[in-house]
Amino acid sequence: MILDKIKNSIMLRALTFVAALLMCQSSFAYEPPQTPPSGVEMAADLIIGRPALLALTVISTAIFVVALPFNAAGGNVKDSSKKLVAGPVMATFVRCLGCRSSGYKKQ
């Protein structure tokens, strides 16, 4: 009798946990609406963001050059070049002012 209550309690807790996880799943799919950047965001990106990203591009390119022999030995030069060189370059030079994602702005 007591063992059945304990089993039911554990089962109830597990079902409650699974139900809570399933309810959260829809919130992961939410994407906020894309609004154009304001003038303040553009100015902050130009004055603060771009110089910082340029410094990051220089540093990550230097890291890539230093790590190149090890990457070549491991066979992952293409992956490391995408992450260490192309990523920061795209964020620095191929992104509209104030935008949060890299790439050309789609019209």
C-alpha positions as CSV (number, residue, x, y, z in Angstrom):
1,M,0.0,0.0,0.0
2,I,2.7,2.5,1.0
3,L,4.9,1.2,-1.8
4,D,2.1,2.0,-4.3
5,K,1.8,5.5,-3.0
6,I,5.5,6.1,-3.4
7,K,5.5,4.7,-6.9
8,N,2.6,6.9,-7.8
9,S,4.2,10.0,-6.3
10,I,7.4,9.4,-8.3
11,M,5.4,8.8,-11.4
12,L,3.4,11.9,-10.9
13,R,6.6,14.0,-10.4
14,A,8.1,12.6,-13.5
15,L,4.9,13.3,-15.6
16,T,4.8,16.8,-14.2
17,F,8.4,17.4,-15.1
18,V,7.9,16.1,-18.7
19,A,4.8,18.2,-19.1
20,A,6.7,21.3,-17.9
21,L,9.5,20.6,-20.5
22,L,7.0,20.2,-23.3
23,M,5.3,23.5,-22.5
24,C,8.6,25.3,-22.7
25,Q,9.4,24.0,-26.1
26,S,7.2,26.5,-27.9
27,S,9.1,29.4,-26.4
28,F,12.3,28.3,-28.0
29,A,10.8,28.8,-31.5
30,Y,10.0,32.5,-30.8
31,E,11.8,35.0,-32.9
32,P,11.4,38.6,-32.1
33,P,10.3,40.8,-35.0
34,Q,13.1,42.4,-36.9
35,T,13.1,46.2,-36.5
36,P,15.4,48.5,-38.3
37,P,18.2,49.8,-36.0
38,S,17.8,53.2,-34.5
39,G,20.2,56.1,-35.0
40,V,21.7,55.6,-31.5
41,E,22.3,51.9,-32.3
42,M,24.0,52.8,-35.6
43,A,26.2,55.5,-33.9
44,A,27.2,53.1,-31.1
45,D,28.0,50.4,-33.6
46,L,30.2,52.8,-35.6
47,I,32.0,54.3,-32.6
48,I,32.3,51.3,-30.3
49,G,31.4,48.1,-32.1
50,R,33.4,48.4,-35.4
51,P,36.7,49.3,-33.8
52,A,36.3,46.5,-31.3
53,L,35.4,44.0,-34.1
54,L,38.4,45.2,-36.1
55,A,40.7,44.5,-33.2
56,L,39.1,41.1,-32.8
57,T,39.6,40.4,-36.5
58,V,43.3,41.2,-36.2
59,I,43.8,39.2,-33.0
60,S,41.8,36.2,-34.3
61,T,43.7,36.3,-37.6
62,A,47.0,36.2,-35.7
63,I,45.8,33.3,-33.7
64,F,44.8,31.5,-36.9
65,V,48.3,32.1,-38.4
66,V,50.0,30.7,-35.2
67,A,47.7,27.7,-35.1
68,L,47.9,27.0,-38.8
69,P,50.5,24.2,-38.7
70,F,48.5,22.4,-36.0
71,N,45.3,22.8,-38.0
72,A,47.0,21.6,-41.1
73,A,48.2,18.5,-39.3
74,G,44.7,17.9,-37.9
75,G,43.0,18.6,-41.2
76,N,40.7,21.3,-40.0
77,V,42.1,24.4,-41.7
78,K,38.8,25.1,-43.4
79,D,36.8,25.0,-40.2
80,S,39.2,27.1,-38.2
81,S,39.5,29.7,-41.0
82,K,35.7,30.1,-41.1
83,K,35.6,30.6,-37.3
84,L,38.7,32.6,-36.7
85,V,39.0,34.7,-39.9
86,A,35.8,34.7,-41.9
87,G,33.5,35.1,-38.9
88,P,35.1,38.3,-37.5
89,V,35.6,39.7,-41.0
90,M,31.9,39.2,-41.9
91,A,30.9,40.8,-38.5
92,T,33.2,43.8,-39.1
93,F,32.8,44.6,-42.8
94,V,29.7,42.9,-44.1
95,R,27.0,43.9,-41.7
96,C,24.8,47.0,-41.7
97,L,25.3,49.6,-39.0
98,G,23.4,48.6,-35.9
99,C,22.3,45.2,-37.2
100,R,22.8,42.2,-35.0
101,S,23.5,39.6,-37.6
102,S,26.2,39.4,-40.2
103,G,25.6,39.4,-43.9
104,Y,24.1,41.6,-46.4
105,K,20.8,43.2,-45.6
106,K,18.0,41.5,-47.5
107,Q,15.5,43.8,-49.1
